[in-house]
Amino acid sequence: MDFYKEKLSRKWGGWSIAVVCFSLTYGHAYAQPLTLDTALNLAEQYSPTLRANSAQIEGAENVVSASGILPNPKLFVGLDNYPVSGDAAWSVTREGMTMQKIGVMQDFPNRAKRQAEVDLAKAELGSANAQTEILRIELRQKVASAWLKRFYLERKLALYDELFSENRLLSQITQTQVISGRTIIADALDRLRIKNRG
């Protein structure tokens, strides 16, 4: 069993195996076959990569909405020429050169710079959207490939089961004919050889 798991993980990759296992579980739980469309929709719905990328898109949208606006105003408070020694030490009023300041500052960046910031944020958002679409397409390709492999393996197993049941029936008929004396053993063996070649 471990041999097959190792071989499958090398050949199909982690996503395909997860999707096939999920589809087998899902198919048996609801007693209906898992269609390709359902498998694709489930893979998109539960993909951690797409979820992470949608968070990246949300972050890029927030950057777009915050770009291009003026920076927040700054409040400042200060003392200049504050004496720390002498007769006027630690006094704001005894020294004539001591100045107290309080105010609000506002930066006004260049309009072109702010527009460039907006354009850059929109380009990053477009890039994140394109990356999401690429990831979605890659995921759909992997899931479709895994689903088709599973589908054709199931068909192959069904055909083998049908072939084996026909061979068992032919073997029983041949044994019955030999026992009843309707045919000789050499003719029965020839028929079995011909049937096994086809």
GUPAGU-444261 format. One record per atom (N, C-alpha, C): residue in three letters; chain; atom name; y, x, z. Coordinates in nm, 3 decimals. Each point is the difference from the previous one (the first is absolute). Layout:
BEGIN
(atom ALA A CA (Y X Z)) ...
end
This chain:
BEGIN
(atom MET A N (-0.119 0.082 0.000)) (atom MET A CA (0.119 -0.082 0.000)) (atom MET A C (0.126 0.087 0.000)) (atom ASP A N (-0.001 0.109 0.081)) (atom ASP A CA (0.116 0.089 0.004)) (atom ASP A C (0.023 0.066 -0.134)) (atom PHE A N (-0.108 0.029 -0.072)) (atom PHE A CA (0.013 0.062 -0.132)) (atom PHE A C (0.080 -0.089 -0.094)) (atom TYR A N (-0.032 -0.130 0.001)) (atom TYR A CA (0.071 -0.092 -0.089)) (atom TYR A C (0.146 -0.015 0.041)) (atom LYS A N (0.027 -0.004 0.132)) (atom LYS A CA (0.139 -0.010 0.045)) (atom LYS A C (0.080 0.121 -0.045)) (atom GLU A N (-0.060 0.118 0.016)) (atom GLU A CA (0.071 0.123 -0.039)) (atom GLU A C (0.025 0.002 -0.151)) (atom LYS A N (-0.101 -0.040 -0.077)) (atom LYS A CA (0.014 -0.001 -0.145)) (atom LYS A C (0.106 -0.101 -0.044)) (atom LEU A N (-0.002 -0.118 0.061)) (atom LEU A CA (0.099 -0.102 -0.035)) (atom LEU A C (0.141 0.044 0.038)) (atom SER A N (0.015 0.064 0.117)) (atom SER A CA (0.134 0.039 0.042)) (atom SER A C (0.057 0.107 -0.091)) (atom ARG A N (-0.085 0.089 -0.050)) (atom ARG A CA (0.049 0.100 -0.093)) (atom ARG A C (0.035 -0.062 -0.134)) (atom LYS A N (-0.081 -0.095 -0.044)) (atom LYS A CA (0.015 -0.055 -0.134)) (atom LYS A C (0.112 -0.103 -0.008)) (atom TRP A N (0.007 -0.090 0.095)) (atom TRP A CA (0.093 -0.112 -0.009)) (atom TRP A C (0.126 0.020 0.081)) (atom GLY A N (-0.005 0.077 0.103)) (atom GLY A CA (0.116 0.017 0.086)) (atom GLY A C (-0.001 -0.105 0.110)) (atom GLY A N (0.080 0.024 0.101)) (atom GLY A CA (0.003 -0.086 0.118)) (atom GLY A C (0.041 -0.143 -0.028)) (atom TRP A N (0.098 -0.019 -0.089)) (atom TRP A CA (0.049 -0.135 -0.028)) (atom TRP A C (-0.108 -0.087 -0.060)) (atom SER A N (-0.069 0.055 -0.098)) (atom SER A CA (-0.099 -0.080 -0.070)) (atom SER A C (-0.111 -0.045 0.094)) (atom ILE A N (-0.045 0.091 0.085)) (atom ILE A CA (-0.107 -0.035 0.093)) (atom ILE A C (0.047 -0.106 0.097)) (atom ALA A N (0.122 0.017 0.050)) (atom ALA A CA (0.053 -0.099 0.094)) (atom ALA A C (0.010 -0.137 -0.065)) (atom VAL A N (0.044 -0.003 -0.123)) (atom VAL A CA (0.014 -0.128 -0.071)) (atom VAL A C (-0.137 -0.062 -0.026)) (atom VAL A N (-0.097 0.081 -0.041)) (atom VAL A CA (-0.134 -0.053 -0.027)) (atom VAL A C (-0.062 -0.053 0.129)) (atom CYS A N (0.011 0.076 0.110)) (atom CYS A CA (-0.055 -0.046 0.127)) (atom CYS A C (0.068 -0.129 0.045)) (atom PHE A N (0.132 -0.002 -0.014)) (atom PHE A CA (0.074 -0.120 0.038)) (atom PHE A C (-0.042 -0.118 -0.087)) (atom SER A N (-0.018 0.027 -0.129)) (atom SER A CA (-0.037 -0.109 -0.089)) (atom SER A C (-0.141 -0.051 0.030)) (atom LEU A N (-0.090 0.091 0.036)) (atom LEU A CA (-0.135 -0.045 0.036)) (atom LEU A C (0.005 -0.086 0.126)) (atom THR A N (0.077 0.043 0.098)) (atom THR A CA (0.014 -0.076 0.123)) (atom THR A C (0.068 -0.133 -0.026)) (atom TYR A N (0.107 0.004 -0.075)) (atom TYR A CA (0.076 -0.122 -0.031)) (atom TYR A C (-0.087 -0.096 -0.079)) (atom GLY A N (-0.073 0.051 -0.098)) (atom GLY A CA (-0.084 -0.086 -0.084)) (atom GLY A C (-0.107 -0.071 0.080)) (atom HIS A N (-0.064 0.072 0.094)) (atom HIS A CA (-0.105 -0.063 0.079)) (atom HIS A C (0.057 -0.094 0.106)) (atom ALA A N (0.116 0.031 0.051)) (atom ALA A CA (0.059 -0.083 0.105)) (atom ALA A C (0.034 -0.139 -0.052)) (atom TYR A N (0.045 -0.008 -0.122)) (atom TYR A CA (0.041 -0.129 -0.055)) (atom TYR A C (-0.102 -0.057 -0.098)) (atom ALA A N (-0.109 0.070 -0.021)) (atom ALA A CA (-0.110 -0.047 -0.084)) (atom ALA A C (0.046 -0.037 -0.140)) (atom GLN A N (0.095 0.073 -0.052)) (atom GLN A CA (0.042 -0.018 -0.138)) (atom GLN A C (0.027 0.138 -0.058)) (atom PRO A N (-0.018 0.015 -0.129)) (atom PRO A CA (0.020 0.133 -0.060)) (atom PRO A C (0.147 0.043 0.007)) (atom LEU A N (0.018 0.129 0.014)) (atom LEU A CA (0.135 0.056 0.004)) (atom LEU A C (0.044 0.027 -0.143)) (atom THR A N (0.102 -0.073 -0.043)) (atom THR A CA (0.050 0.019 -0.136)) (atom THR A C (0.089 0.124 -0.005)) (atom LEU A N (0.022 0.048 -0.121)) (atom LEU A CA (0.084 0.117 -0.019)) (atom LEU A C (0.142 -0.027 0.049)) (atom ASP A N (0.053 -0.118 -0.032)) (atom ASP A CA (0.136 -0.033 0.044)) (atom ASP A C (0.012 -0.003 0.152)) (atom THR A N (-0.101 -0.057 0.066)) (atom THR A CA (0.002 -0.005 0.146)) (atom THR A C (-0.007 0.140 0.058)) (atom ALA A N (-0.085 0.086 -0.056)) (atom ALA A CA (-0.010 0.138 0.049)) (atom ALA A C (0.132 0.074 -0.017)) (atom LEU A N (0.065 -0.020 -0.114)) (atom LEU A CA (0.129 0.066 -0.024)) (atom LEU A C (0.106 -0.050 0.098)) (atom ASN A N (0.004 -0.131 0.021)) (atom ASN A CA (0.099 -0.056 0.093)) (atom ASN A C (-0.024 0.046 0.143)) (atom LEU A N (-0.127 0.005 0.042)) (atom LEU A CA (-0.031 0.046 0.135)) (atom LEU A C (0.036 0.147 0.018)) (atom ALA A N (-0.027 0.080 -0.101)) (atom ALA A CA (0.032 0.143 0.008)) (atom ALA A C (0.151 0.020 0.013)) (atom GLU A N (0.077 -0.075 -0.076)) (atom GLU A CA (0.147 0.012 0.011)) (atom GLU A C (0.049 -0.050 0.135)) (atom GLN A N (-0.061 -0.105 0.049)) (atom GLN A CA (0.045 -0.060 0.125)) (atom GLN A C (-0.026 0.093 0.120)) (atom TYR A N (-0.113 0.071 -0.001)) (atom TYR A CA (-0.039 0.081 0.116)) (atom TYR A C (0.018 0.151 -0.022)) (atom SER A N (0.068 0.040 -0.105)) (atom SER A CA (0.017 0.142 -0.029)) (atom SER A C (0.102 0.064 0.095)) (atom PRO A N (-0.042 0.100 0.079)) (atom PRO A CA (0.096 0.067 0.088)) (atom PRO A C (0.103 0.080 -0.078)) (atom THR A N (-0.037 0.051 -0.115)) (atom THR A CA (0.095 0.077 -0.082)) (atom THR A C (0.113 -0.089 -0.048)) (atom LEU A N (-0.034 -0.119 -0.048)) (atom LEU A CA (0.105 -0.091 -0.047)) (atom LEU A C (0.088 -0.049 0.116)) (atom ARG A N (-0.062 -0.019 0.116)) (atom ARG A CA (0.080 -0.040 0.116)) (atom ARG A C (0.099 0.110 0.039)) (atom ALA A N (-0.048 0.123 0.001)) (atom ALA A CA (0.088 0.112 0.034)) (atom ALA A C (0.113 0.013 -0.102)) (atom ASN A N (-0.034 -0.020 -0.125)) (atom ASN A CA (0.103 0.011 -0.104)) (atom ASN A C (0.100 -0.115 0.009)) (atom SER A N (-0.044 -0.116 0.043)) (atom SER A CA (0.095 -0.111 0.016)) (atom SER A C (0.098 0.031 0.114)) (atom ALA A N (-0.046 0.073 0.101)) (atom ALA A CA (0.092 0.043 0.106)) (atom ALA A C (0.101 0.100 -0.055)) (atom GLN A N (-0.045 0.085 -0.092)) (atom GLN A CA (0.091 0.095 -0.064)) (atom GLN A C (0.106 -0.075 -0.083)) (atom ILE A N (-0.042 -0.104 -0.068)) (atom ILE A CA (0.095 -0.082 -0.078)) (atom ILE A C (0.100 -0.067 0.092)) (atom GLU A N (-0.048 -0.051 0.111)) (atom GLU A CA (0.091 -0.065 0.096)) (atom GLU A C (0.103 0.100 0.052)) (atom GLY A N (-0.044 0.122 0.028)) (atom GLY A CA (0.094 0.104 0.043)) (atom GLY A C (0.102 0.033 -0.107)) (atom ALA A N (-0.046 0.008 -0.125)) (atom ALA A CA (0.092 0.029 -0.111)) (atom ALA A C (0.100 -0.113 -0.019)) (atom GLU A N (-0.043 -0.125 0.020)) (atom GLU A CA (0.092 -0.114 -0.009)) (atom GLU A C (0.107 0.008 0.110)) (atom ASN A N (-0.041 0.042 0.119)) (atom ASN A CA (0.097 0.016 0.108)) (atom ASN A C (0.100 0.110 -0.030)) (atom VAL A N (-0.046 0.107 -0.063)) (atom VAL A CA (0.090 0.109 -0.038)) (atom VAL A C (0.100 -0.049 -0.105)) (atom VAL A N (-0.047 -0.082 -0.095)) (atom VAL A CA (0.090 -0.054 -0.102)) (atom VAL A C (0.109 -0.085 0.064)) (atom SER A N (-0.039 -0.084 0.095)) (atom SER A CA (0.100 -0.088 0.062)) (atom SER A C (0.099 0.078 0.086)) (atom ALA A N (-0.043 0.115 0.054)) (atom ALA A CA (0.090 0.079 0.085)) (atom ALA A C (0.081 0.103 -0.078)) (atom SER A N (-0.034 0.023 -0.125)) (atom SER A CA (0.071 0.104 -0.076)) (atom SER A C (0.130 -0.054 -0.057)) (atom GLY A N (0.094 0.092 -0.020)) (atom GLY A CA (0.126 -0.036 -0.063)) (atom GLY A C (0.104 -0.060 0.093)) (atom ILE A N (-0.035 -0.026 0.124)) (atom ILE A CA (0.100 -0.056 0.091)) (atom ILE A C (0.072 0.114 0.072)) (atom LEU A N (0.116 -0.031 0.053)) (atom LEU A CA (0.077 0.101 0.073)) (atom LEU A C (-0.073 0.035 0.130)) (atom PRO A N (0.011 0.126 0.042)) (atom PRO A CA (-0.064 0.038 0.127)) (atom PRO A C (0.064 -0.074 0.117)) (atom ASN A N (-0.070 -0.005 0.110)) (atom ASN A CA (0.053 -0.065 0.120)) (atom ASN A C (0.122 0.075 0.052)) (atom PRO A N (0.098 -0.072 0.055)) (atom PRO A CA (0.115 0.068 0.061)) (atom PRO A C (-0.045 0.079 0.123)) (atom LYS A N (0.077 0.106 0.032)) (atom LYS A CA (-0.035 0.086 0.112)) (atom LYS A C (0.110 -0.009 0.106)) (atom LEU A N (-0.039 -0.019 0.122)) (atom LEU A CA (0.091 -0.003 0.113)) (atom LEU A C (0.007 0.141 0.058)) (atom PHE A N (0.120 0.049 0.028)) (atom PHE A CA (0.009 0.131 0.063)) (atom PHE A C (0.093 -0.004 0.119)) (atom VAL A N (-0.032 0.081 0.100)) (atom VAL A CA (0.077 0.014 0.123)) (atom VAL A C (0.005 0.149 0.031)) (atom GLY A N (0.118 0.052 0.043)) (atom GLY A CA (0.006 0.141 0.030)) (atom GLY A C (0.121 0.041 0.080)) (atom LEU A N (-0.005 0.124 0.051)) (atom LEU A CA (0.110 0.063 0.072)) (atom LEU A C (0.026 0.135 -0.064)) (atom ASP A N (0.126 0.030 -0.028)) (atom ASP A CA (0.038 0.132 -0.053)) (atom ASP A C (0.083 0.072 0.105)) (atom ASN A N (-0.016 0.130 0.010)) (atom ASN A CA (0.076 0.085 0.093)) (atom ASN A C (-0.013 -0.047 0.144)) (atom TYR A N (-0.118 -0.033 0.039)) (atom TYR A CA (-0.026 -0.046 0.136)) (atom TYR A C (-0.008 0.123 0.091)) (atom PRO A N (0.083 0.009 0.104)) (atom PRO A CA (0.001 0.120 0.085)) (atom PRO A C (-0.119 0.002 0.096)) (atom VAL A N (-0.063 0.116 0.009)) (atom VAL A CA (-0.112 0.016 0.091)) (atom VAL A C (0.030 0.104 0.108)) (atom SER A N (0.117 0.065 -0.006)) (atom SER A CA (0.037 0.098 0.103)) (atom SER A C (0.151 -0.007 0.024)) (atom GLY A N (0.044 0.058 0.105)) (atom GLY A CA (0.143 0.001 0.032)) (atom GLY A C (0.042 -0.120 0.081)) (atom ASP A N (0.136 -0.017 0.011)) (atom ASP A CA (0.054 -0.109 0.082)) (atom ASP A C (-0.032 -0.138 -0.059)) (atom ALA A N (-0.006 -0.011 -0.131)) (atom ALA A CA (-0.024 -0.131 -0.065)) (atom ALA A C (-0.147 -0.024 -0.030)) (atom ALA A N (-0.089 0.080 0.060)) (atom ALA A CA (-0.143 -0.012 -0.029)) (atom ALA A C (-0.052 -0.140 0.030)) (atom TRP A N (-0.079 -0.048 -0.090)) (atom TRP A CA (-0.071 -0.127 0.009)) (atom TRP A C (0.094 -0.121 0.004)) (atom SER A N (0.119 0.017 -0.051)) (atom SER A CA (0.094 -0.112 -0.003)) (atom SER A C (0.040 -0.029 -0.144)) (atom VAL A N (0.003 -0.123 -0.032)) (atom VAL A CA (0.037 -0.041 -0.135)) (atom VAL A C (0.152 -0.015 -0.012)) (atom THR A N (0.068 -0.026 0.108)) (atom THR A CA (0.143 -0.031 -0.006)) (atom THR A C (0.092 0.118 0.035)) (atom ARG A N (-0.046 0.104 0.068)) (atom ARG A CA (0.089 0.107 0.046)) (atom ARG A C (0.031 0.101 -0.109)) (atom GLU A N (-0.079 0.011 -0.101)) (atom GLU A CA (0.023 0.097 -0.109)) (atom GLU A C (0.053 -0.075 -0.120)) (atom GLY A N (0.111 0.043 -0.054)) (atom GLY A CA (0.065 -0.067 -0.112)) (atom GLY A C (-0.077 0.013 -0.131)) (atom MET A N (-0.083 0.103 -0.014)) (atom MET A CA (-0.075 0.021 -0.125)) (atom MET A C (-0.130 -0.082 -0.005)) (atom THR A N (-0.043 -0.058 0.110)) (atom THR A CA (-0.125 -0.076 0.003)) (atom THR A C (0.019 -0.129 -0.079)) (atom MET A N (-0.093 -0.023 -0.092)) (atom MET A CA (0.008 -0.122 -0.083)) (atom MET A C (-0.130 -0.079 0.013)) (atom GLN A N (0.016 -0.126 0.012)) (atom GLN A CA (-0.115 -0.091 0.001)) (atom GLN A C (-0.002 -0.071 -0.135)) (atom LYS A N (-0.121 -0.012 -0.054)) (atom LYS A CA (-0.008 -0.072 -0.127)) (atom LYS A C (-0.117 -0.098 0.001)) (atom ILE A N (0.021 -0.108 -0.064)) (atom ILE A CA (-0.102 -0.104 -0.018)) (atom ILE A C (0.028 -0.064 -0.135)) (atom GLY A N (-0.105 -0.028 -0.074)) (atom GLY A CA (0.024 -0.058 -0.131)) (atom GLY A C (-0.127 -0.040 -0.073)) (atom VAL A N (0.022 -0.049 -0.119)) (atom VAL A CA (-0.109 -0.042 -0.089)) (atom VAL A C (0.020 0.070 -0.133)) (atom MET A N (-0.110 0.056 -0.053)) (atom MET A CA (0.005 0.067 -0.131)) (atom MET A C (-0.090 -0.074 -0.097)) (atom GLN A N (0.038 0.002 -0.125)) (atom GLN A CA (-0.083 -0.061 -0.105)) (atom GLN A C (-0.004 0.095 -0.117)) (atom ASP A N (-0.123 0.036 -0.043)) (atom ASP A CA (-0.015 0.083 -0.120)) (atom ASP A C (-0.001 -0.092 -0.121)) (atom PHE A N (0.065 0.045 -0.106)) (atom PHE A CA (0.002 -0.074 -0.126)) (atom PHE A C (-0.054 0.090 -0.110)) (atom PRO A N (-0.134 0.001 -0.017)) (atom PRO A CA (-0.056 0.084 -0.107)) (atom PRO A C (0.045 -0.050 -0.137)) (atom ASN A N (-0.009 0.088 -0.095)) (atom ASN A CA (0.036 -0.029 -0.138)) (atom ASN A C (-0.080 -0.119 -0.052)) (atom ARG A N (0.063 -0.088 -0.076)) (atom ARG A CA (-0.068 -0.119 -0.055)) (atom ARG A C (-0.115 0.040 -0.092)) (atom ALA A N (0.019 0.104 -0.079)) (atom ALA A CA (-0.106 0.046 -0.090)) (atom ALA A C (-0.121 0.050 0.079)) (atom LYS A N (0.027 0.066 0.111)) (atom LYS A CA (-0.110 0.049 0.085)) (atom LYS A C (-0.078 -0.117 0.059)) (atom ARG A N (0.072 -0.103 0.044)) (atom ARG A CA (-0.068 -0.118 0.055)) (atom ARG A C (-0.080 -0.072 -0.109)) (atom GLN A N (0.054 -0.008 -0.121)) (atom GLN A CA (-0.073 -0.064 -0.110)) (atom GLN A C (-0.124 0.080 -0.037)) (atom ALA A N (0.012 0.133 0.004)) (atom ALA A CA (-0.117 0.085 -0.027)) (atom ALA A C (-0.107 -0.021 0.105)) (atom GLU A N (0.041 -0.020 0.124)) (atom GLU A CA (-0.094 -0.028 0.108)) (atom GLU A C (-0.074 -0.132 -0.025)) (atom VAL A N (0.073 -0.101 -0.046)) (atom VAL A CA (-0.061 -0.129 -0.033)) (atom VAL A C (-0.098 0.015 -0.116)) (atom ASP A N (0.041 0.072 -0.103)) (atom ASP A CA (-0.087 0.020 -0.117)) (atom ASP A C (-0.127 0.075 0.038)) (atom LEU A N (0.013 0.101 0.085)) (atom LEU A CA (-0.117 0.076 0.045)) (atom LEU A C (-0.095 -0.088 0.079)) (atom ALA A N (0.054 -0.083 0.089)) (atom ALA A CA (-0.084 -0.089 0.080)) (atom ALA A C (-0.073 -0.101 -0.089)) (atom LYS A N (0.070 -0.052 -0.102)) (atom LYS A CA (-0.065 -0.094 -0.092)) (atom LYS A C (-0.108 0.068 -0.082)) (atom ALA A N (0.023 0.125 -0.039)) (atom ALA A CA (-0.101 0.075 -0.076)) (atom ALA A C (-0.123 0.025 0.087)) (atom GLU A N (0.020 0.031 0.127)) (atom GLU A CA (-0.114 0.021 0.090)) (atom GLU A C (-0.077 -0.130 0.021)) (atom LEU A N (0.071 -0.111 0.006)) (atom LEU A CA (-0.067 -0.130 0.012)) (atom LEU A C (-0.082 -0.029 -0.126)) (atom GLY A N (0.057 0.028 -0.116)) (atom GLY A CA (-0.074 -0.019 -0.126)) (atom GLY A C (-0.123 0.089 -0.006)) (atom SER A N (0.014 0.122 0.048)) (atom SER A CA (-0.114 0.092 0.003)) (atom SER A C (-0.110 -0.051 0.093)) (atom ALA A N (0.039 -0.052 0.116)) (atom ALA A CA (-0.098 -0.054 0.094)) (atom ALA A C (-0.070 -0.122 -0.059)) (atom ASN A N (0.074 -0.086 -0.071)) (atom ASN A CA (-0.062 -0.116 -0.066)) (atom ASN A C (-0.097 0.044 -0.108)) (atom ALA A N (0.038 0.101 -0.078)) (atom ALA A CA (-0.088 0.050 -0.106)) (atom ALA A C (-0.126 0.062 0.061)) (atom GLN A N (0.017 0.074 0.109)) (atom GLN A CA (-0.115 0.061 0.067)) (atom GLN A C (-0.096 -0.107 0.052)) (atom THR A N (0.054 -0.109 0.051)) (atom THR A CA (-0.085 -0.110 0.047)) (atom THR A C (-0.080 -0.059 -0.115)) (atom GLU A N (0.064 -0.017 -0.113)) (atom GLU A CA (-0.069 -0.056 -0.116)) (atom GLU A C (-0.110 0.095 -0.048)) (atom ILE A N (0.027 0.130 0.001)) (atom ILE A CA (-0.102 0.098 -0.040)) (atom ILE A C (-0.118 -0.006 0.096)) (atom LEU A N (0.027 -0.004 0.130)) (atom LEU A CA (-0.108 -0.008 0.099)) (atom LEU A C (-0.080 -0.129 -0.016)) (atom ARG A N (0.069 -0.110 -0.029)) (atom ARG A CA (-0.069 -0.128 -0.018)) (atom ARG A C (-0.092 0.004 -0.121)) (atom ILE A N (0.048 0.059 -0.110)) (atom ILE A CA (-0.082 0.010 -0.121)) (atom ILE A C (-0.121 0.090 0.024)) (atom GLU A N (0.021 0.114 0.067)) (atom GLU A CA (-0.112 0.090 0.029)) (atom GLU A C (-0.103 -0.069 0.088)) (atom LEU A N (0.047 -0.074 0.101)) (atom LEU A CA (-0.091 -0.073 0.087)) (atom LEU A C (-0.079 -0.103 -0.078)) (atom ARG A N (0.067 -0.075 -0.087)) (atom ARG A CA (-0.069 -0.101 -0.080)) (atom ARG A C (-0.104 0.063 -0.092)) (atom GLN A N (0.031 0.117 -0.056)) (atom GLN A CA (-0.097 0.068 -0.086)) (atom GLN A C (-0.124 0.042 0.079)) (atom LYS A N (0.021 0.055 0.119)) (atom LYS A CA (-0.114 0.043 0.082)) (atom LYS A C (-0.085 -0.119 0.043)) (atom VAL A N (0.066 -0.107 0.040)) (atom VAL A CA (-0.073 -0.119 0.043)) (atom VAL A C (-0.076 -0.062 -0.116)) (atom ALA A N (0.064 -0.009 -0.116)) (atom ALA A CA (-0.067 -0.057 -0.117)) (atom ALA A C (-0.120 0.085 -0.039)) (atom SER A N (0.015 0.131 0.005)) (atom SER A CA (-0.111 0.089 -0.033)) (atom SER A C (-0.116 -0.020 0.098)) (atom ALA A N (0.030 -0.007 0.129)) (atom ALA A CA (-0.105 -0.021 0.100)) (atom ALA A C (-0.064 -0.137 -0.017)) (atom TRP A N (0.080 -0.101 -0.028)) (atom TRP A CA (-0.054 -0.135 -0.017)) (atom TRP A C (-0.092 -0.005 -0.122)) (atom LEU A N (0.042 0.061 -0.110)) (atom LEU A CA (-0.084 -0.001 -0.121)) (atom LEU A C (-0.129 0.077 0.022)) (atom LYS A N (0.007 0.113 0.070)) (atom LYS A CA (-0.123 0.075 0.029)) (atom LYS A C (-0.095 -0.085 0.082)) (atom ARG A N (0.053 -0.068 0.101)) (atom ARG A CA (-0.083 -0.087 0.082)) (atom ARG A C (-0.059 -0.113 -0.083)) (atom PHE A N (0.082 -0.061 -0.084)) (atom PHE A CA (-0.045 -0.111 -0.084)) (atom PHE A C (-0.116 0.044 -0.091)) (atom TYR A N (0.017 0.114 -0.068)) (atom TYR A CA (-0.103 0.046 -0.092)) (atom TYR A C (-0.125 0.049 0.073)) (atom LEU A N (0.016 0.055 0.119)) (atom LEU A CA (-0.118 0.037 0.079)) (atom LEU A C (-0.078 -0.125 0.042)) (atom GLU A N (0.070 -0.105 0.038)) (atom GLU A CA (-0.068 -0.125 0.036)) (atom GLU A C (-0.073 -0.058 -0.121)) (atom ARG A N (0.064 0.005 -0.117)) (atom ARG A CA (-0.065 -0.050 -0.122)) (atom ARG A C (-0.124 0.083 -0.032)) (atom LYS A N (0.013 0.132 0.014)) (atom LYS A CA (-0.113 0.088 -0.029)) (atom LYS A C (-0.115 -0.029 0.096)) (atom LEU A N (0.030 -0.019 0.128)) (atom LEU A CA (-0.105 -0.032 0.097)) (atom LEU A C (-0.066 -0.133 -0.032)) (atom ALA A N (0.078 -0.098 -0.042)) (atom ALA A CA (-0.057 -0.130 -0.036)) (atom ALA A C (-0.093 0.013 -0.120)) (atom LEU A N (0.041 0.080 -0.099)) (atom LEU A CA (-0.086 0.020 -0.117)) (atom LEU A C (-0.127 0.075 0.037)) (atom TYR A N (0.012 0.101 0.089)) (atom TYR A CA (-0.120 0.071 0.044)) (atom TYR A C (-0.093 -0.092 0.076)) (atom ASP A N (0.054 -0.085 0.085)) (atom ASP A CA (-0.085 -0.096 0.073)) (atom ASP A C (-0.073 -0.092 -0.097)) (atom GLU A N (0.071 -0.045 -0.101)) (atom GLU A CA (-0.061 -0.087 -0.101)) (atom GLU A C (-0.111 0.073 -0.076)) (atom LEU A N (0.028 0.125 -0.038)) (atom LEU A CA (-0.098 0.081 -0.071)) (atom LEU A C (-0.123 0.026 0.086)) (atom PHE A N (0.020 0.033 0.126)) (atom PHE A CA (-0.113 0.027 0.089)) (atom PHE A C (-0.083 -0.125 0.024)) (atom SER A N (0.065 -0.115 0.010)) (atom SER A CA (-0.078 -0.124 0.020)) (atom SER A C (-0.081 -0.033 -0.126)) (atom GLU A N (0.057 0.027 -0.119)) (atom GLU A CA (-0.077 -0.020 -0.124)) (atom GLU A C (-0.119 0.095 -0.006)) (atom ASN A N (0.021 0.125 0.040)) (atom ASN A CA (-0.110 0.097 -0.001)) (atom ASN A C (-0.108 -0.038 0.100)) (atom ARG A N (0.037 -0.052 0.117)) (atom ARG A CA (-0.100 -0.045 0.097)) (atom ARG A C (-0.081 -0.117 -0.057)) (atom LEU A N (0.070 -0.092 -0.066)) (atom LEU A CA (-0.068 -0.115 -0.060)) (atom LEU A C (-0.097 0.045 -0.109)) (atom LEU A N (0.045 0.093 -0.086)) (atom LEU A CA (-0.087 0.051 -0.106)) (atom LEU A C (-0.121 0.071 0.059)) (atom SER A N (0.022 0.076 0.107)) (atom SER A CA (-0.111 0.070 0.065)) (atom SER A C (-0.102 -0.099 0.056)) (atom GLN A N (0.050 -0.108 0.063)) (atom GLN A CA (-0.091 -0.101 0.054)) (atom GLN A C (-0.077 -0.071 -0.111)) (atom ILE A N (0.069 -0.031 -0.109)) (atom ILE A CA (-0.066 -0.067 -0.113)) (atom ILE A C (-0.109 0.089 -0.058)) (atom THR A N (0.034 0.128 -0.017)) (atom THR A CA (-0.097 0.095 -0.057)) (atom THR A C (-0.122 0.014 0.091)) (atom GLN A N (0.024 0.011 0.131)) (atom GLN A CA (-0.112 0.011 0.094)) (atom GLN A C (-0.088 -0.125 -0.005)) (atom THR A N (0.064 -0.115 -0.010)) (atom THR A CA (-0.075 -0.126 -0.006)) (atom THR A C (-0.083 -0.007 -0.127)) (atom GLN A N (0.057 0.044 -0.112)) (atom GLN A CA (-0.074 -0.003 -0.127)) (atom GLN A C (-0.117 0.098 0.003)) (atom VAL A N (0.019 0.116 0.061)) (atom VAL A CA (-0.110 0.097 0.008)) (atom VAL A C (-0.111 -0.054 0.088)) (atom ILE A N (0.039 -0.060 0.113)) (atom ILE A CA (-0.100 -0.053 0.093)) (atom ILE A C (-0.076 -0.116 -0.064)) (atom SER A N (0.070 -0.085 -0.074)) (atom SER A CA (-0.066 -0.116 -0.059)) (atom SER A C (-0.078 0.036 -0.126)) (atom GLY A N (0.021 0.121 -0.052)) (atom GLY A CA (-0.074 0.043 -0.117)) (atom GLY A C (0.064 -0.039 -0.131)) (atom ARG A N (0.121 -0.047 -0.002)) (atom ARG A CA (0.067 -0.037 -0.124)) (atom ARG A C (0.045 0.122 -0.080)) (atom THR A N (0.022 0.108 0.066)) (atom THR A CA (0.043 0.121 -0.070)) (atom THR A C (-0.070 0.121 0.060)) (atom ILE A N (-0.003 0.105 -0.076)) (atom ILE A CA (-0.062 0.121 0.052)) (atom ILE A C (0.109 0.088 0.062)) (atom ILE A N (-0.040 0.091 0.083)) (atom ILE A CA (0.095 0.083 0.076)) (atom ILE A C (0.088 0.083 -0.092)) (atom ALA A N (-0.053 0.053 -0.107)) (atom ALA A CA (0.078 0.085 -0.092)) (atom ALA A C (0.115 -0.080 -0.062)) (atom ASP A N (-0.028 -0.125 -0.044)) (atom ASP A CA (0.107 -0.083 -0.056)) (atom ASP A C (0.109 -0.031 0.105)) (atom ALA A N (-0.042 -0.026 0.121)) (atom ALA A CA (0.096 -0.030 0.107)) (atom ALA A C (0.089 0.121 0.029)) (atom LEU A N (-0.060 0.119 0.002)) (atom LEU A CA (0.079 0.121 0.023)) (atom LEU A C (0.097 0.026 -0.114)) (atom ASP A N (-0.045 -0.026 -0.125)) (atom ASP A CA (0.090 0.016 -0.114)) (atom ASP A C (0.121 -0.094 0.011)) (atom ARG A N (-0.022 -0.125 0.040)) (atom ARG A CA (0.110 -0.094 0.016)) (atom ARG A C (0.097 0.044 0.110)) (atom LEU A N (-0.055 0.053 0.108)) (atom LEU A CA (0.086 0.050 0.109)) (atom LEU A C (0.084 0.119 -0.046)) (atom ARG A N (-0.061 0.091 -0.078)) (atom ARG A CA (0.074 0.117 -0.050)) (atom ARG A C (0.113 -0.045 -0.094)) (atom ILE A N (-0.030 -0.096 -0.088)) (atom ILE A CA (0.102 -0.051 -0.093)) (atom ILE A C (0.113 -0.068 0.079)) (atom LYS A N (-0.034 -0.078 0.098)) (atom LYS A CA (0.100 -0.071 0.080)) (atom LYS A C (0.087 0.099 0.079)) (atom ASN A N (-0.061 0.106 0.052)) (atom ASN A CA (0.076 0.099 0.078)) (atom ASN A C (0.094 0.082 -0.088)) (atom ARG A N (-0.034 0.019 -0.127)) (atom ARG A CA (0.089 0.072 -0.093)) (atom ARG A C (0.124 -0.082 -0.031)) (atom GLY A N (-0.013 -0.131 -0.010)) (atom GLY A CA (0.111 -0.088 -0.037)) (atom GLY A C (0.086 -0.026 0.114)) 
end
